[in-house]
């Protein structure tokens, strides 16, 4: 048997609040979704005025990052992204009834080397979504550091 770390509502809210604060600071309207290790939403928040398509897109990105244990943009990153034409996972974005997101804005949440969930963002351009996502991961890192837990807080994550 293996003991696991579980992402809970308090931590998910902390991540979302930090991502939203960053979005406000850079002037972008974001939707942020944090999912558990099964890809199910713990928190999904759309800022006032953000696109109505944001919740589904953010959830898809978080689902993909959590389930596939890698940042979503890495699927299509040159030169060896597995989702690029001719590579092993070309067409993967059509998996899971179209829920598989293979573009920027989804990041696995990695605590002590384990993927415990994912964060997905929709509303900004790639750079803005990334800045907000990393801000959320950094906030979790700061929250869990006193407990001696290590959180990856970077854009390019592949576990």
C-alpha positions in Angstrom: 0.0 0.0 0.0 1.1 3.5 -0.7 0.3 6.6 1.4 -0.7 9.5 -0.8 -1.0 13.3 -0.4 -4.4 14.7 -1.1 -5.1 18.2 -2.3 -8.0 19.6 -0.3 -10.4 22.6 -0.7 -8.3 24.9 1.5 -5.2 24.5 -0.6 -7.2 24.7 -3.9 -8.8 28.0 -2.8 -5.4 29.3 -1.8 -4.0 28.5 -5.3 -7.0 30.1 -7.1 -6.9 33.2 -4.9 -3.2 33.7 -5.8 -3.9 33.1 -9.5 -6.8 35.6 -9.5 -4.7 38.2 -7.6 -2.0 37.9 -10.3 -4.6 38.2 -13.0 -5.9 41.4 -11.4 -2.3 42.7 -11.1 -1.6 42.2 -14.8 -5.0 43.3 -15.9 -6.4 40.1 -17.4 -9.8 38.4 -16.9 -9.1 34.8 -16.1 -11.0 31.7 -15.2 -9.1 29.4 -12.9 -9.8 25.7 -12.2 -8.1 23.5 -9.7 -8.8 19.8 -9.9 -7.9 16.8 -7.7 -5.7 13.9 -8.9 -8.8 12.4 -10.6 -9.4 15.5 -12.7 -12.5 16.6 -10.8 -12.9 20.3 -9.9 -12.2 21.4 -6.3 -12.5 25.1 -7.2 -13.6 26.7 -10.4 -13.8 30.5 -10.5 -14.5 32.9 -13.4 -13.7 36.6 -12.8 -16.4 39.1 -13.5 -16.4 39.8 -17.2 -14.3 36.8 -18.2 -15.3 34.8 -21.2 -18.2 32.4 -20.7 -16.1 29.7 -22.5 -13.4 30.0 -19.8 -14.8 27.5 -17.3 -14.8 24.5 -19.6 -11.4 25.4 -21.1 -9.8 25.9 -17.7 -11.2 22.6 -16.5 -10.0 20.8 -19.6 -6.5 22.2 -19.1 -6.4 21.3 -15.4 -7.8 17.8 -16.2 -5.2 17.2 -18.8 -2.3 18.4 -16.6 -3.4 16.3 -13.6 -4.2 13.2 -15.6 -1.2 13.2 -17.9 1.2 14.6 -15.3 2.7 17.3 -17.6 2.1 21.0 -18.4 -0.3 21.1 -21.4 1.9 23.3 -23.6 4.6 20.6 -23.6 2.5 18.4 -25.9 3.0 20.8 -28.8 6.3 22.3 -28.0 8.9 22.1 -30.8 10.8 20.0 -31.7 9.7 16.8 -29.8 6.3 17.6 -28.4 4.5 14.2 -28.5 1.3 15.9 -29.8 3.0 17.3 -32.9 2.3 15.8 -36.3 4.4 12.6 -36.8 5.0 12.1 -33.1 3.6 9.4 -30.9 0.7 11.3 -29.4 -0.4 13.2 -32.5 -4.2 13.6 -32.2 -4.3 13.1 -28.5 -6.3 16.4 -28.1 -9.3 14.5 -29.4 -9.2 12.0 -26.5 -11.7 12.0 -23.6 -14.5 13.4 -25.7 -12.4 16.5 -26.6 -11.5 17.3 -23.0 -7.8 16.7 -23.6 -6.1 20.2 -23.9 -2.8 20.3 -25.7 -2.0 24.0 -25.5 -0.7 26.5 -22.9 -2.4 27.1 -19.6 -2.5 23.7 -17.7 0.0 22.7 -15.0 0.2 19.7 -12.8 0.3 20.4 -9.1 3.3 18.4 -7.8 3.8 18.1 -4.0 6.8 16.0 -2.7 7.2 14.5 -6.2 3.6 13.4 -6.5 1.0 14.8 -8.9 -1.9 15.7 -6.5 -4.0 17.7 -9.0 -3.8 20.3 -11.7 -4.5 24.0 -12.3 -5.9 25.3 -15.6 -6.4 28.9 -16.7 -8.2 30.5 -19.5 -8.7 34.1 -20.4 -5.3 35.6 -21.1 -2.7 34.9 -23.8 -0.2 32.1 -23.1 2.2 34.3 -21.2 -0.6 35.7 -19.0 -2.1 32.3 -18.3 1.4 31.0 -17.4 2.1 33.9 -15.1 -1.1 33.4 -13.2 -0.7 29.6 -13.0 2.8 29.9 -11.7 1.6 32.4 -9.1 -0.9 29.9 -7.9 1.8 27.2 -7.7 4.1 29.5 -5.9 1.4 30.4 -3.3 0.9 26.7 -2.6 4.7 26.3 -2.2 4.7 29.1 0.4 1.7 27.7 2.1 3.2 24.2 2.5 6.9 25.1 3.1 6.4 25.4 6.9 5.2 21.7 6.8 8.4 20.7 5.0 6.6 19.9 1.8 8.1 20.7 -1.6 5.9 22.1 -4.4 7.1 22.6 -8.0 6.3 26.1 -9.0 7.4 26.4 -12.7 5.8 26.4 -16.1 7.5 23.4 -17.6 6.5 20.3 -15.6 6.8 16.7 -16.8 6.4 13.9 -14.2 
